[in-house]
Amino acid sequence: MSGTKIPKNIQNLLWAKSAGRCEFSGCNKILYEDLLTKKSKNLGYVAHIIADSPNGPRGSEKDSEELAKDVNNLMLLCDSHHRLVDGEPKTYTKEVLIQMKKEHEDRVKTCTEVKEDKQTTIVLYGANIGEKSTVLSYDIACQAISPKYYSLEGKPIELGIINTLSDNADDEYWKTEGANLQVKFERYVNQYIRQGEITHISLFAIAPMPLLVKLGTLLDDLVKVEVYQKHSEPDTWRWLDDESVNFKYIINEPSNKKLKPCLIFALSSSAITERVTSNLKDCSIWEMTIDNPNNDFLRSRKQLSEFRKEVRKLLDVIKKESGFAELNVFMSMPVACAVEFGRVWMPKADMTLNLYDYNTKVSEFDKLVLTINNK
């Protein structure tokens, strides 16, 4: 236990530098209110990195007394991490704690320097893909948007169903998930967009393609939306600096454009084209693809912006050339592309979308699971 009385002005400075949160790496716990009651309460401990006594944790004959009241030698910690760092000084050395403090306070400084036009609302949408449940992290989302944006509310809007047991092999799954998405979007997002309380959205989503397209149609272009993509290499949600200068989308048009139109997105895999075309009869097959379809091709915002432009033009061409009122859609593409496909689709102006999903538990061929009407 420290015997030094830390001056109030030094304590206040530490609280300001730490933003009232635990500075232990990965904790970030709020220390100015009770977690359950939400009542204001001081839960923080002003802890020494180098103890104020040579006999204390990380103590020093040379530095303990001199640094006892130095804000650069103090950390704001929660109770459990205060006990931990002083109980295991060989693990939590001076160097380790100084680095923790620096990273935390640098992050606070970066976030608080962001101007008002960088405010965003983080929206998370996860739905089971097969038997795999989706876990999306608010903390990871905050890391991905920084320093370009910062979270306005301090918490996300979550649109998914928590702990659902159904998957996209069940017919009921599509009805339940589609209805849930519609209701939650209206309740937690759309009404606040109409009231002007939400002006920018940072979207993080992992779900079957048809549901992502539906989400995109709900978002449309009434509010600014930044859609993020999970990358495999490196493992991050941040958009990468790779601008892919020589990258381009390839549009393959059918020789006969007057049959029932079908649109295939073969961006993540080329196998979808062979599978779909082997089962379709009397159709005009339109395909959007790239030179080397793969799961991790989408690296930059520029690529996603180009996707929007190409899809918008393609929808216009298909409608003009075919004369049909409906478009069958088969998708193998990144989640961000699925959302943006829905966003560029225009109700009343574009064709009704019949969205197909592929699940080997149900059939060896793609199955119609959702329809988005143009009325």
N, C-alpha and C positions, 0 to 999 in steps of 0.2 A: 504494500500500500504506500502510495506516494505521500511524503510529508510536506511537499511544497504547495503553497497556496498560489494557484495560477491567477494572475490579475484578470479582472473582468474584461478589460479591453482585449487581452490576448485570447481569452476564451471566445469572445464574440468574433474575433478575426478568424479563428479556427472554424467556428460554425459557418461563417460566410464562405470560406475557401472550400469547405466540404459539402456545402449546400444542405447541411443538416442530415447527412447520410453517413452510414458506416463506411469507412475508407478501406476496410479489409477487402482485398481483391475478390470480386465475384459476389459480395454481399449486397452493398448498396442499400441496406435497409434504412427506411425513414426513422429518424430518432427524435422527432418532435411531436409525434402523436401516437396514441395507443392503436395497435393493429386492429383490434376488434371494435372498440368503442368509438374510435376516431376522435377522441377528445385530446386536446393539446396536453402534452406531457413530455418532460425531459427524460429521454431514455439513453442519452449519450454519456460516454465516459471519455474524459480527456486523458489520453494515455501517452506516456513517454516512450520514445523510440530508444534513446539512451537514458536509462534510469537516472533519477535525480540523486541517487546514491550509488557510490562505487560498488556496493554489495548487491544492488538490485539487478534485474534483468538487463543485460547488455550494458551494465554500468561501467564507468571508466574513471580512474583517478584524475585523469586529465580533463575530461569533458563533462562529467555529470553535473557538477555545480554550475559551470558556465552556461550549459544548455538547458537548465532546469525550467526556465521560463521562456525559452525561445520557441516561437510558433513553428519554426521549421523542424523542431525536434518533437513536435506533438502531433498525435493522430486522434481523430474522433472515431470511436469504436462503439459497437453495440456490446452488451454485457458478455455474450458468449465469446466473441472474438477478442475482447479485452482480456478475458481469462486465458484464452488460448495462446495469445502472443506472449503473455508474461509467464505462462506455464511451460512453454516450449521455446526458450530463448535460443537454443542451438538450431532449431528449425527456422524460427522467425528471427533471423539475424538483423543487425542494423541495416545492412545493404538491402535485404528483402523488404523490410518495412518502408525504407526510404523510397524504393521503387513503387510500392503500392500507393503510398501517399502522393507521389508525383503523378502517376497515371490517373488517379482519381481526381485530383485537383486540376490537372490539365483538361480532363474531360468536362468538368464543371465549367471551367473558363471558356472552352470552345462552345459549349451549349448556350451559355448566357450571352455570348457575343453575337449569336444569330439574330438577325433582324426580324421584324414582324412578318415580312413577306415570305419568310422561310418556315412559317408555321404549317403543320400538316396534321391530319387525323389518320392514325394508323388503323387500318381495317384488316382483320385476319379472317380468312375463310378456309376451313378444312373439312373435307368429307372423305369417308372411307373409299379407298381404291382397292377393289377385291376384298381380301380379308385384312388388309393393312390399314390401321387407323392412322390419322394424320395428327402430328403435333407441331404446332407453330408457336414460336417464342416471341413474346413482346420485346424482351431484352435484345434478341438477335435482330429484330426489326429496327430497333432504335440504333443499333450499331450500323446497320445497312444504310439508313437514311442520313446518318451524320457524316460530314458536317453540312451537307447541302440543306437538310431540313431538320426540324426537331418536333417532337410530339407535343401537340397543343394541350391535350387533356391529361397527359401523364399516365394514360392507360389506353388499351386498344378497344375497338369495337369488334366483337367476335360474332360472326354470322353462322358458324357451324353448329351442328347438334353435338352436344357433349356425350361421350360414352355410348354412342349408338352401336348396336350389335349387327345391324343389317349391312349388306354390301351391294355393289352394283350388279350382282348376279340375280337379285330379286326384283320383280316388277314393282313391288311396294316401295322399294328403296327410292326409285325415281320420283314417285308421287310424293313421298314423305319429304325427301330432300328438296325437291323443287318447291313445294308449298312452304317449307320452313324458310328457305332462302328468300322467297317473295315476302313473307310476313316480317322476318327480321330486318330485311333491307328497308322496308317501308317504315318500321317502328324505330330503328336505331340509326338509320342513315338518311333516308329520303326526306323525312319531315324536317330534319335539321338543315339539309341542303336548301329546301324551300324557304326556310326562315333565315337563311344567310349565315347560320352558325358554323356550317362546314363549307369551306371554300377550296380546300385542297385535300386530296386523299392519297396516302401511300398504301398500296394494296399488296398483301402477301397471301398467296392462295396455293393450295395443293388439293386437287379434287379431280374426278373424272372430267374429260373434256366437255361433254354436253353441259354440265353444271357450270363450268367456267364460262362457257359462251353465254349461258343464261345470265350469269352475274354481270357479264360485260354489257348485255342489252339493258340491264337495270341501271347501270352506271351511265351509259351512253356518253354524251359530251356536254352535259349540263354543268359539270364541275370539272376542275382540273384533276386529273388522276395520274399518278406515277405508279405503273405496274412493275413489280420486281420479279426477278427470275432466280430460282435456286440453281447454282452452278455446281458441278461435280469437281472440276479441277480448275482453280482451287475451290475448296469447299466453302462457299460464301453466297450470300444473297446480294452482295454489293455488285453494282454494274462495273464491269471491267473497262480498262482503258483501250482494249483492243477495238479499234474502229473498223477493222476488216475492210480495208480500202477496195480490194478486188472482189468483195462479196456481192452476189446478186441472186435474186429469186428468179426461178425459171417457171414460165407458164406454158404448159402443154395443152393445146386446144384440140377438140375432137374434129375429125374430118366432116362428120355430119352433125351439125349444131341444132337440128330441128327435133331431135328426140328428147325424151324426158331427161333433164339435166342433172348430173351428179358431180359434186365437187370433192376432190380428194386432196387433203393436205398431207403430203409425204415429206415432211421436214425432219422429223426425228428418226424415221425409218422408211426405207423404200419398200419393205415387205407389204405394207398396207395396199399398195397399188395392185400388186399381183393378186392378193387375196380378194380384194373388192371386185376387180374387173372379171375375175373367174366366175363370180356369182351373179353379175349383173347382165341382163339381157335388154336389148332395145333401149339403150341409154346413150346419151352424149356425155362422155367422160372428160371433165376438165380437171387438170392437175396443177397444183402449185408444189414445187419441189426446189431442191438446191443440188449443187454438184455432188456433195457427199453428205447425204442425210445422216444425222447423228443426234444423240440426246443432249449434247453440250455445245451445239453450234451457236446458240444465241448468247453473245458476249457483251453487246453494247446497246445503249439506248438508240443509237443510230440505226442498227439493224431492225429494232422493233418499230421505229418510226417508218422505215422503208417498207416493212411488212404491212403496216396500216395503209400506206399509199397504194401498194400493189393490190391489196385485197379490195379496197374501195373501188378501184378501176375494174377489177375482175368481176365484182358483183354487178356493176353497171353493164358490162359487156355480156355476161351470161343472160341477164334479163332481156336485153335488147335482141340477142341472137336467137334465144330459145322460144320466147313467147309463152312460156309456162308460168304458172302462179306459184309453184313450189320448187324448192331446191333441196335435194338430198345431199347431206354433208357427212364425210368420213374423215376422221382426224387422227393424225400422228404428228403432234407438234408440241413445243414447249408450252407450259401453262400460261405464260405471259402472252403468247400469240393467241391462245384460245380466248382469253379475256378481251384482247384488242379486236379480235374478229367480231365478238359480240358488240363491242363499243362502236365500231364503224358501220354495223348493220343499222339501217334506218327503218323504223316502223312506218307503215303506210306506203313508203316509197319502194322498199325492197321486197323480194320474194319471201314467202313463208319458208322457214328453215325446218327441215326434218333432220334431226341430229341422231347419228348412229353411234353405238358403243360396241366394242369388241371384248367379249369375255368367254374364254374357252370352257368355263363351267356351264355356260348356257348353250352355246352353239359354236360351230367352227366358222360361222360367218357373222358379220356385223348385224346388230339388231337395232331397230328404231326404238329409241327410249324417250326422247323429248321432241316436242314440236313447239316452235316459237312463231306464233301467228303474226302476220303483218297488219293486223287491224287494231 
